[in-house]
């Protein structure tokens, strides 16, 4: 099996972004039918880390950070065909390194992914507020 190549990718195309959301099932919770909002999501992200195999985008972590206190992972998406290979964990590790290991990494789990995060060493926080 070919190696996975990881990189920080600030110039990700909106088409690639929407495509990986669809192949990961995360599209169910994103406004993919509004490309202008998807473009804004890509442009306004502070950190985008991608995983590619032979040029094919197979994973993405899209995050917002202040580089001092916290990094919020808005999207962690891995193509369903590539899940279970450690790609998501590596994307999060690289995102945390770029944002600063002193920051707290925060994310909201998609319902289908709730059991994944404890498996990679994250702890659930009892207090989260959403408006």
C-alpha positions, 0 to 999 in steps of 0.5 A: 500500500502506498504511503500517506503524505501529510502537509499543511495545506492553506490553499485547499480547493473548495471542491477538494474540501467538499469531496472529502467531506462527502467521502467521510460522511461529515458532509451530513453535518455541513452546508455543502450545498452552499459553496460560498460558505464552504469557500469561506470555511477554507479561507478563514481556517488558521490551520489545514492539514491534509493527508494524501495517497498518490495525490488523492485527498484521503483526510483533512483537519481544518482548525481555528487557533489563537496559537496561544491558548486553544485550537478548535478542530472544526473538521476532522474528515477521513475517507471511509475507505481509509479509516482505521489506519491512524490517519485521523490521529496523525492529522490531529497530532500535526495540527496540534504541533502547528498550533502549539503543543501548549494549546488545548485541542478542542472539538465537537465529535460527530455522533458517529465518531464519539467512540473514536476520540477516547481511542486516540487519547482524548478525554471528554469534557463535561461542560460544553455550551452551544448556541 
